Amino acid sequence: MQPADIYAAWQRGDIDGAYVWYPVLDELLQDGHIITHSGELAEKGVITGDLNIVSTAFAEKYPDVVTNYVKAQIKANDILNNDPDTAAAEIASILEISEEDAASQITQYEYLDAEEQIDFIDNQLAQVLKDTADFLVEQDSIKSAPELSDYEASVTSEFVKAAVE
């Protein structure tokens, strides 16, 4: 379910639990509690994350656009990691929430620097995607999952590497 649908289902009493992120999580916590979170799951090898993807055709046609986008993401992660007050102020302004809420929300995530991204992409991402797809098959959310080799052929850190050169 999408976050807004999760919140609506929670309000109606249709669900007793959910895995969702802020700001919907804040709403659920008003009369609920956390059973587990991404940090605990990561310790067990279950990775959750936000990914940026691009089609091969777009990447081949506009490699500079993709590289510049990745540079901007790396810069944003740097600000989040090294100047969280500035990050919170910017996020609060954009999302029209308080700086306190923004500051609280950004502490709930880990923001990988470029080297960490390269390492994760090159050594873990394909398997994480395969595991996620297998889980979604088990949940009847999708009909089938591609083979690991399909993910390995599609995942690349080349634009992160280009962004830091």
CNS distance restraints for C-alpha pairs under 8 A (distance, minus, plus):
assign (resid   1 and name CA) (resid   5 and name CA) 5.91 0.50 0.50
assign (resid   1 and name CA) (resid   6 and name CA) 5.94 0.50 0.50
assign (resid   2 and name CA) (resid   6 and name CA) 6.17 0.50 0.50
assign (resid   3 and name CA) (resid   7 and name CA) 6.26 0.50 0.50
assign (resid   3 and name CA) (resid  20 and name CA) 6.42 0.50 0.50
assign (resid   3 and name CA) (resid  21 and name CA) 7.70 0.50 0.50
assign (resid   3 and name CA) (resid  24 and name CA) 6.35 0.50 0.50
assign (resid   4 and name CA) (resid   8 and name CA) 6.27 0.50 0.50
assign (resid   4 and name CA) (resid  24 and name CA) 7.31 0.50 0.50
assign (resid   5 and name CA) (resid   9 and name CA) 6.05 0.50 0.50
assign (resid   6 and name CA) (resid  10 and name CA) 6.06 0.50 0.50
assign (resid   6 and name CA) (resid  18 and name CA) 7.08 0.50 0.50
assign (resid   6 and name CA) (resid  20 and name CA) 7.90 0.50 0.50
assign (resid   7 and name CA) (resid  11 and name CA) 6.15 0.50 0.50
assign (resid   7 and name CA) (resid  24 and name CA) 6.51 0.50 0.50
assign (resid   7 and name CA) (resid  27 and name CA) 7.59 0.50 0.50
assign (resid   7 and name CA) (resid  28 and name CA) 7.10 0.50 0.50
assign (resid   8 and name CA) (resid  12 and name CA) 6.26 0.50 0.50
assign (resid   9 and name CA) (resid  13 and name CA) 6.12 0.50 0.50
assign (resid   9 and name CA) (resid  14 and name CA) 5.04 0.50 0.50
assign (resid   9 and name CA) (resid  15 and name CA) 5.95 0.50 0.50
assign (resid  10 and name CA) (resid  14 and name CA) 5.99 0.50 0.50
assign (resid  10 and name CA) (resid  15 and name CA) 5.45 0.50 0.50
assign (resid  10 and name CA) (resid  16 and name CA) 6.98 0.50 0.50
assign (resid  10 and name CA) (resid  17 and name CA) 7.87 0.50 0.50
assign (resid  10 and name CA) (resid  28 and name CA) 7.42 0.50 0.50
assign (resid  20 and name CA) (resid  24 and name CA) 6.85 0.50 0.50
assign (resid  20 and name CA) (resid  25 and name CA) 5.88 0.50 0.50
assign (resid  21 and name CA) (resid  25 and name CA) 5.18 0.50 0.50
assign (resid  22 and name CA) (resid  26 and name CA) 6.05 0.50 0.50
assign (resid  22 and name CA) (resid 105 and name CA) 6.52 0.50 0.50
assign (resid  23 and name CA) (resid  27 and name CA) 6.97 0.50 0.50
assign (resid  23 and name CA) (resid 105 and name CA) 7.85 0.50 0.50
assign (resid  24 and name CA) (resid  28 and name CA) 6.45 0.50 0.50
assign (resid  25 and name CA) (resid  29 and name CA) 6.11 0.50 0.50
assign (resid  26 and name CA) (resid  30 and name CA) 6.69 0.50 0.50
assign (resid  28 and name CA) (resid  32 and name CA) 5.67 0.50 0.50
assign (resid  28 and name CA) (resid  33 and name CA) 7.70 0.50 0.50
assign (resid  29 and name CA) (resid  33 and name CA) 5.41 0.50 0.50
assign (resid  29 and name CA) (resid  34 and name CA) 7.44 0.50 0.50
assign (resid  36 and name CA) (resid  40 and name CA) 6.41 0.50 0.50
assign (resid  36 and name CA) (resid  41 and name CA) 7.40 0.50 0.50
assign (resid  37 and name CA) (resid  41 and name CA) 6.33 0.50 0.50
assign (resid  38 and name CA) (resid  42 and name CA) 5.92 0.50 0.50
assign (resid  38 and name CA) (resid  46 and name CA) 7.94 0.50 0.50
assign (resid  38 and name CA) (resid  47 and name CA) 7.33 0.50 0.50
assign (resid  38 and name CA) (resid  48 and name CA) 6.45 0.50 0.50
assign (resid  39 and name CA) (resid  43 and name CA) 6.44 0.50 0.50
assign (resid  40 and name CA) (resid  44 and name CA) 6.75 0.50 0.50
assign (resid  41 and name CA) (resid  45 and name CA) 6.43 0.50 0.50
assign (resid  41 and name CA) (resid  46 and name CA) 5.04 0.50 0.50
assign (resid  41 and name CA) (resid  47 and name CA) 6.84 0.50 0.50
assign (resid  42 and name CA) (resid  46 and name CA) 4.79 0.50 0.50
assign (resid  42 and name CA) (resid  47 and name CA) 5.14 0.50 0.50
assign (resid  42 and name CA) (resid  48 and name CA) 7.51 0.50 0.50
assign (resid  46 and name CA) (resid 128 and name CA) 7.88 0.50 0.50
assign (resid  47 and name CA) (resid 128 and name CA) 6.81 0.50 0.50
assign (resid  54 and name CA) (resid  58 and name CA) 6.64 0.50 0.50
assign (resid  54 and name CA) (resid  59 and name CA) 6.42 0.50 0.50
assign (resid  54 and name CA) (resid  66 and name CA) 8.00 0.50 0.50
assign (resid  55 and name CA) (resid  59 and name CA) 6.20 0.50 0.50
assign (resid  56 and name CA) (resid  60 and name CA) 6.01 0.50 0.50
assign (resid  57 and name CA) (resid  61 and name CA) 6.14 0.50 0.50
assign (resid  58 and name CA) (resid  62 and name CA) 5.80 0.50 0.50
assign (resid  58 and name CA) (resid  63 and name CA) 7.74 0.50 0.50
assign (resid  59 and name CA) (resid  63 and name CA) 5.03 0.50 0.50
assign (resid  59 and name CA) (resid  66 and name CA) 6.37 0.50 0.50
assign (resid  62 and name CA) (resid  66 and name CA) 6.54 0.50 0.50
assign (resid  63 and name CA) (resid  67 and name CA) 6.09 0.50 0.50
assign (resid  63 and name CA) (resid 159 and name CA) 7.98 0.50 0.50
assign (resid  64 and name CA) (resid  68 and name CA) 5.99 0.50 0.50
assign (resid  65 and name CA) (resid  69 and name CA) 6.11 0.50 0.50
assign (resid  66 and name CA) (resid  70 and name CA) 6.24 0.50 0.50
assign (resid  66 and name CA) (resid 159 and name CA) 6.89 0.50 0.50
assign (resid  67 and name CA) (resid  71 and name CA) 6.19 0.50 0.50
assign (resid  67 and name CA) (resid 159 and name CA) 5.25 0.50 0.50
assign (resid  67 and name CA) (resid 160 and name CA) 7.06 0.50 0.50
assign (resid  67 and name CA) (resid 162 and name CA) 6.41 0.50 0.50
assign (resid  67 and name CA) (resid 163 and name CA) 5.44 0.50 0.50
assign (resid  68 and name CA) (resid  72 and name CA) 6.26 0.50 0.50
assign (resid  68 and name CA) (resid 163 and name CA) 6.86 0.50 0.50
assign (resid  69 and name CA) (resid  73 and name CA) 6.35 0.50 0.50
assign (resid  70 and name CA) (resid  74 and name CA) 6.15 0.50 0.50
assign (resid  70 and name CA) (resid 159 and name CA) 6.84 0.50 0.50
assign (resid  70 and name CA) (resid 160 and name CA) 6.23 0.50 0.50
assign (resid  70 and name CA) (resid 163 and name CA) 6.35 0.50 0.50
assign (resid  71 and name CA) (resid  75 and name CA) 6.16 0.50 0.50
assign (resid  71 and name CA) (resid 160 and name CA) 7.57 0.50 0.50
assign (resid  71 and name CA) (resid 163 and name CA) 5.22 0.50 0.50
assign (resid  71 and name CA) (resid 164 and name CA) 7.43 0.50 0.50
assign (resid  72 and name CA) (resid  76 and name CA) 6.14 0.50 0.50
assign (resid  73 and name CA) (resid  77 and name CA) 6.18 0.50 0.50
assign (resid  74 and name CA) (resid  78 and name CA) 6.17 0.50 0.50
assign (resid  74 and name CA) (resid 113 and name CA) 6.34 0.50 0.50
assign (resid  74 and name CA) (resid 114 and name CA) 6.24 0.50 0.50
assign (resid  75 and name CA) (resid  79 and name CA) 6.32 0.50 0.50
assign (resid  76 and name CA) (resid  80 and name CA) 6.17 0.50 0.50
assign (resid  77 and name CA) (resid  81 and name CA) 6.04 0.50 0.50
assign (resid  77 and name CA) (resid 111 and name CA) 5.42 0.50 0.50
assign (resid  77 and name CA) (resid 112 and name CA) 6.71 0.50 0.50
assign (resid  77 and name CA) (resid 113 and name CA) 6.51 0.50 0.50
assign (resid  78 and name CA) (resid  82 and name CA) 5.83 0.50 0.50
assign (resid  78 and name CA) (resid  83 and name CA) 7.71 0.50 0.50
assign (resid  78 and name CA) (resid 111 and name CA) 7.94 0.50 0.50
assign (resid  78 and name CA) (resid 113 and name CA) 6.75 0.50 0.50
assign (resid  79 and name CA) (resid  83 and name CA) 4.93 0.50 0.50
assign (resid  79 and name CA) (resid  84 and name CA) 6.43 0.50 0.50
assign (resid  79 and name CA) (resid  86 and name CA) 7.40 0.50 0.50
assign (resid  79 and name CA) (resid  87 and name CA) 6.14 0.50 0.50
assign (resid  80 and name CA) (resid  84 and name CA) 4.90 0.50 0.50
assign (resid  80 and name CA) (resid  87 and name CA) 5.50 0.50 0.50
assign (resid  80 and name CA) (resid 106 and name CA) 7.50 0.50 0.50
assign (resid  80 and name CA) (resid 111 and name CA) 7.15 0.50 0.50
assign (resid  81 and name CA) (resid 111 and name CA) 6.73 0.50 0.50
assign (resid  83 and name CA) (resid  87 and name CA) 6.40 0.50 0.50
assign (resid  84 and name CA) (resid  88 and name CA) 5.90 0.50 0.50
assign (resid  84 and name CA) (resid 103 and name CA) 7.13 0.50 0.50
assign (resid  84 and name CA) (resid 106 and name CA) 7.90 0.50 0.50
assign (resid  85 and name CA) (resid  89 and name CA) 6.22 0.50 0.50
assign (resid  85 and name CA) (resid 103 and name CA) 7.12 0.50 0.50
assign (resid  86 and name CA) (resid  90 and name CA) 6.26 0.50 0.50
assign (resid  87 and name CA) (resid  91 and name CA) 6.07 0.50 0.50
assign (resid  87 and name CA) (resid 103 and name CA) 7.92 0.50 0.50
assign (resid  88 and name CA) (resid  92 and name CA) 5.87 0.50 0.50
assign (resid  88 and name CA) (resid  99 and name CA) 5.58 0.50 0.50
assign (resid  88 and name CA) (resid 100 and name CA) 7.66 0.50 0.50
assign (resid  88 and name CA) (resid 102 and name CA) 5.05 0.50 0.50
assign (resid  88 and name CA) (resid 103 and name CA) 4.92 0.50 0.50
assign (resid  88 and name CA) (resid 106 and name CA) 7.37 0.50 0.50
assign (resid  89 and name CA) (resid  93 and name CA) 6.21 0.50 0.50
assign (resid  89 and name CA) (resid  99 and name CA) 5.48 0.50 0.50
assign (resid  89 and name CA) (resid 102 and name CA) 7.47 0.50 0.50
assign (resid  90 and name CA) (resid  94 and name CA) 6.29 0.50 0.50
assign (resid  91 and name CA) (resid  95 and name CA) 5.94 0.50 0.50
assign (resid  91 and name CA) (resid  96 and name CA) 7.98 0.50 0.50
assign (resid  91 and name CA) (resid  97 and name CA) 7.97 0.50 0.50
assign (resid  91 and name CA) (resid  99 and name CA) 7.73 0.50 0.50
assign (resid  91 and name CA) (resid 102 and name CA) 6.23 0.50 0.50
assign (resid  92 and name CA) (resid  96 and name CA) 5.38 0.50 0.50
assign (resid  92 and name CA) (resid  97 and name CA) 4.78 0.50 0.50
assign (resid  92 and name CA) (resid  98 and name CA) 5.51 0.50 0.50
assign (resid  92 and name CA) (resid  99 and name CA) 5.13 0.50 0.50
assign (resid  92 and name CA) (resid 101 and name CA) 7.66 0.50 0.50
assign (resid  92 and name CA) (resid 102 and name CA) 5.52 0.50 0.50
assign (resid  93 and name CA) (resid  97 and name CA) 6.85 0.50 0.50
assign (resid  97 and name CA) (resid 101 and name CA) 6.54 0.50 0.50
assign (resid  97 and name CA) (resid 102 and name CA) 6.78 0.50 0.50
assign (resid  98 and name CA) (resid 102 and name CA) 6.30 0.50 0.50
assign (resid  99 and name CA) (resid 103 and name CA) 5.93 0.50 0.50
assign (resid 100 and name CA) (resid 104 and name CA) 6.12 0.50 0.50
assign (resid 101 and name CA) (resid 105 and name CA) 6.09 0.50 0.50
assign (resid 102 and name CA) (resid 106 and name CA) 6.20 0.50 0.50
assign (resid 103 and name CA) (resid 107 and name CA) 6.58 0.50 0.50
assign (resid 104 and name CA) (resid 108 and name CA) 7.11 0.50 0.50
assign (resid 105 and name CA) (resid 109 and name CA) 7.69 0.50 0.50
assign (resid 112 and name CA) (resid 116 and name CA) 5.44 0.50 0.50
assign (resid 112 and name CA) (resid 117 and name CA) 5.73 0.50 0.50
assign (resid 113 and name CA) (resid 117 and name CA) 6.13 0.50 0.50
assign (resid 114 and name CA) (resid 118 and name CA) 6.20 0.50 0.50
assign (resid 114 and name CA) (resid 160 and name CA) 6.48 0.50 0.50
assign (resid 114 and name CA) (resid 161 and name CA) 7.78 0.50 0.50
assign (resid 114 and name CA) (resid 164 and name CA) 7.19 0.50 0.50
assign (resid 115 and name CA) (resid 119 and name CA) 6.21 0.50 0.50
assign (resid 116 and name CA) (resid 120 and name CA) 6.07 0.50 0.50
assign (resid 117 and name CA) (resid 121 and name CA) 5.94 0.50 0.50
assign (resid 117 and name CA) (resid 157 and name CA) 7.79 0.50 0.50
assign (resid 117 and name CA) (resid 160 and name CA) 7.47 0.50 0.50
assign (resid 118 and name CA) (resid 122 and name CA) 5.92 0.50 0.50
assign (resid 118 and name CA) (resid 157 and name CA) 5.55 0.50 0.50
assign (resid 118 and name CA) (resid 160 and name CA) 6.61 0.50 0.50
assign (resid 118 and name CA) (resid 161 and name CA) 7.12 0.50 0.50
assign (resid 119 and name CA) (resid 123 and name CA) 5.83 0.50 0.50
assign (resid 119 and name CA) (resid 124 and name CA) 7.77 0.50 0.50
assign (resid 120 and name CA) (resid 124 and name CA) 5.15 0.50 0.50
assign (resid 120 and name CA) (resid 125 and name CA) 5.97 0.50 0.50
assign (resid 121 and name CA) (resid 125 and name CA) 4.83 0.50 0.50
assign (resid 121 and name CA) (resid 126 and name CA) 7.41 0.50 0.50
assign (resid 121 and name CA) (resid 155 and name CA) 7.02 0.50 0.50
assign (resid 121 and name CA) (resid 156 and name CA) 6.69 0.50 0.50
assign (resid 121 and name CA) (resid 157 and name CA) 5.89 0.50 0.50
assign (resid 122 and name CA) (resid 155 and name CA) 7.85 0.50 0.50
assign (resid 122 and name CA) (resid 156 and name CA) 7.01 0.50 0.50
assign (resid 122 and name CA) (resid 157 and name CA) 6.53 0.50 0.50
assign (resid 124 and name CA) (resid 128 and name CA) 6.20 0.50 0.50
assign (resid 125 and name CA) (resid 129 and name CA) 6.11 0.50 0.50
assign (resid 125 and name CA) (resid 155 and name CA) 7.39 0.50 0.50
assign (resid 126 and name CA) (resid 130 and name CA) 6.20 0.50 0.50
assign (resid 126 and name CA) (resid 148 and name CA) 6.70 0.50 0.50
assign (resid 126 and name CA) (resid 151 and name CA) 5.06 0.50 0.50
assign (resid 126 and name CA) (resid 152 and name CA) 5.33 0.50 0.50
assign (resid 126 and name CA) (resid 155 and name CA) 6.49 0.50 0.50
assign (resid 127 and name CA) (resid 131 and name CA) 6.02 0.50 0.50
assign (resid 127 and name CA) (resid 148 and name CA) 6.64 0.50 0.50
assign (resid 127 and name CA) (resid 151 and name CA) 7.73 0.50 0.50
assign (resid 128 and name CA) (resid 132 and name CA) 6.10 0.50 0.50
assign (resid 129 and name CA) (resid 133 and name CA) 6.15 0.50 0.50
assign (resid 129 and name CA) (resid 151 and name CA) 7.18 0.50 0.50
assign (resid 130 and name CA) (resid 134 and name CA) 6.14 0.50 0.50
assign (resid 130 and name CA) (resid 145 and name CA) 7.17 0.50 0.50
assign (resid 130 and name CA) (resid 146 and name CA) 7.24 0.50 0.50
assign (resid 130 and name CA) (resid 147 and name CA) 7.22 0.50 0.50
assign (resid 130 and name CA) (resid 148 and name CA) 5.83 0.50 0.50
assign (resid 130 and name CA) (resid 151 and name CA) 7.06 0.50 0.50
assign (resid 131 and name CA) (resid 135 and name CA) 6.18 0.50 0.50
assign (resid 132 and name CA) (resid 136 and name CA) 6.24 0.50 0.50
assign (resid 133 and name CA) (resid 137 and name CA) 6.25 0.50 0.50
assign (resid 133 and name CA) (resid 142 and name CA) 7.81 0.50 0.50
assign (resid 133 and name CA) (resid 144 and name CA) 7.74 0.50 0.50
assign (resid 133 and name CA) (resid 145 and name CA) 5.28 0.50 0.50
assign (resid 133 and name CA) (resid 146 and name CA) 7.66 0.50 0.50
assign (resid 134 and name CA) (resid 138 and name CA) 6.34 0.50 0.50
assign (resid 134 and name CA) (resid 144 and name CA) 7.67 0.50 0.50
assign (resid 134 and name CA) (resid 145 and name CA) 5.81 0.50 0.50
assign (resid 135 and name CA) (resid 139 and name CA) 6.29 0.50 0.50
assign (resid 136 and name CA) (resid 140 and name CA) 6.18 0.50 0.50
assign (resid 136 and name CA) (resid 141 and name CA) 5.08 0.50 0.50
assign (resid 136 and name CA) (resid 142 and name CA) 5.77 0.50 0.50
assign (resid 137 and name CA) (resid 141 and name CA) 5.87 0.50 0.50
assign (resid 137 and name CA) (resid 142 and name CA) 5.10 0.50 0.50
assign (resid 137 and name CA) (resid 143 and name CA) 5.81 0.50 0.50
assign (resid 137 and name CA) (resid 144 and name CA) 5.79 0.50 0.50
assign (resid 137 and name CA) (resid 145 and name CA) 6.70 0.50 0.50
assign (resid 146 and name CA) (resid 150 and name CA) 6.20 0.50 0.50
assign (resid 146 and name CA) (resid 151 and name CA) 7.44 0.50 0.50
assign (resid 147 and name CA) (resid 151 and name CA) 7.04 0.50 0.50
assign (resid 148 and name CA) (resid 152 and name CA) 6.24 0.50 0.50
assign (resid 149 and name CA) (resid 153 and name CA) 6.09 0.50 0.50
assign (resid 150 and name CA) (resid 154 and name CA) 6.43 0.50 0.50
assign (resid 151 and name CA) (resid 155 and name CA) 6.02 0.50 0.50
assign (resid 157 and name CA) (resid 161 and name CA) 6.22 0.50 0.50
assign (resid 158 and name CA) (resid 162 and name CA) 6.07 0.50 0.50
assign (resid 159 and name CA) (resid 163 and name CA) 5.98 0.50 0.50
assign (resid 160 and name CA) (resid 164 and name CA) 6.52 0.50 0.50
assign (resid 161 and name CA) (resid 165 and name CA) 6.43 0.50 0.50
